[in-house]
Amino acid sequence: MLKKLRLKGKALASRLTGISSGIVGFSWTPPTDEKDKARRLLVFLEDRRVLYQPHQREISPHVVKSILEIRQRLTKDLEDLPQDSPLGESIIGMRAACRKFLDETSYCRDGDLDLWAMPQALMFCLGELRALFGIHVAKIALMYDLELEGELARMVPNDPVDDKQ
């Protein structure tokens, strides 16, 4: 037995990607599963060294460039999510952490970004960003039942119960 599918206005229009001029034909794209979006975001973050490399191994301009790339990706992902999305909440939090890092470490000398002039501030702000990302990564993994591997798993805060033992 066939189930009837009802889509109204914008919901239907957002799925239609073309109309063929043959007898009658439509092509459409089903909505992307939010769990898949979350998985793809975690795969992207797993490859961002700025989130887990030791501070002393990071070169300031590369740190800023990587955080700008992360923020750009988060914005792109956020644009494709419903307003009430739980994934969107975490993306908003991570994007705010990126902005805060960039705001607090912006220091210009002769028009060039010079974070080496304030290494303590860089390390503090990077540590804060990593801690916030760790919380959101853990939240995303729990919400969507995703497995964390490698360096990304190390970002997640430790269980306070485990720390006491």
BANU-494946 format. One record per residue (C-alpha): residue in one letter; x, y, z. Coordinates in steps of 0.1 Angstrom, whole numbers, padded with zeros to 4 digits, always signed. Layout:
AXYZ...
//
This chain:
M+0000+0000+0000L+0013+0034-0009K+0015+0061+0017K+0005+0096+0007L+0031+0123+0012R+0020+0158+0017L+0043+0187+0013K+0032+0222+0012G+0046+0253-0006K+0082+0259+0004A+0087+0223+0016L+0079+0210-0018A+0097+0237-0037S+0129+0231-0017R+0129+0195-0028L+0123+0201-0065T+0155+0206-0085G+0141+0205-0120I+0113+0196-0143S+0118+0176-0174S+0098+0184-0206G+0091+0148-0215I+0058+0133-0206V+0059+0147-0171G+0088+0143-0148F+0103+0158-0117S+0137+0154-0101W+0141+0162-0065T+0166+0160-0037P+0156+0145-0004P+0165+0165+0027T+0199+0156+0041D+0198+0137+0074E+0210+0159+0103K+0229+0129+0117D+0249+0128+0084K+0256+0166+0086A+0268+0161+0122R+0291+0132+0111R+0305+0152+0082L+0312+0182+0105L+0331+0160+0130V+0351+0145+0101F+0361+0180+0091L+0370+0191+0126E+0390+0159+0131D+0415+0172+0105R+0419+0207+0121R+0452+0205+0139V+0446+0238+0156L+0421+0220+0179Y+0445+0195+0193Q+0482+0201+0185P+0504+0212+0214H+0504+0250+0216Q+0542+0253+0210R+0538+0234+0177E+0513+0259+0163I+0524+0288+0142S+0503+0319+0148P+0493+0328+0112H+0483+0291+0106V+0462+0291+0138V+0443+0322+0126K+0439+0308+0091S+0426+0275+0104I+0401+0291+0128L+0388+0314+0100E+0383+0282+0079I+0365+0265+0107R+0343+0295+0112Q+0335+0297+0075R+0325+0259+0075L+0304+0263+0106T+0285+0293+0090K+0279+0272+0058D+0266+0243+0078L+0244+0265+0099E+0228+0280+0068D+0216+0245+0058L+0199+0237+0092P+0165+0244+0105Q+0164+0272+0131D+0154+0249+0160S+0181+0223+0152P+0201+0209+0182L+0231+0206+0158G+0226+0243+0150E+0229+0252+0187S+0263+0236+0189I+0274+0252+0157I+0264+0286+0169G+0284+0280+0201M+0315+0269+0182R+0312+0298+0158A+0310+0322+0188A+0341+0306+0202C+0359+0313+0169R+0348+0349+0169K+0359+0354+0205F+0393+0339+0198L+0398+0362+0168D+0385+0392+0187E+0408+0386+0217T+0439+0378+0197S+0437+0405+0170Y+0469+0425+0172C+0483+0444+0143R+0518+0456+0137D+0523+0475+0105G+0491+0460+0090D+0502+0424+0096L+0487+0401+0122D+0514+0395+0149L+0503+0370+0175W+0538+0362+0186A+0538+0396+0204M+0514+0380+0229P+0521+0343+0232Q+0504+0340+0266A+0472+0355+0252L+0473+0332+0222M+0478+0301+0244F+0450+0312+0268C+0425+0320+0240L+0434+0288+0221G+0429+0267+0252E+0395+0283+0258L+0385+0277+0222R+0396+0241+0224A+0377+0235+0257L+0345+0249+0242F+0349+0229+0211G+0354+0198+0232I+0321+0203+0250H+0303+0208+0217V+0319+0179+0200A+0309+0157+0229K+0274+0170+0228I+0271+0164+0190A+0285+0128+0193L+0260+0120+0221M+0230+0136+0204Y+0236+0118+0171D+0252+0086+0185L+0284+0091+0167E+0318+0076+0175L+0347+0098+0181E+0382+0087+0171G+0417+0098+0173E+0426+0134+0182L+0389+0145+0182A+0382+0120+0210R+0410+0136+0231M+0393+0170+0229V+0363+0158+0248P+0364+0167+0285N+0372+0139+0309D+0345+0124+0331P+0349+0140+0366V+0343+0106+0381D+0372+0091+0362D+0395+0119+0373K+0389+0112+0410Q+0401+0076+0407
//
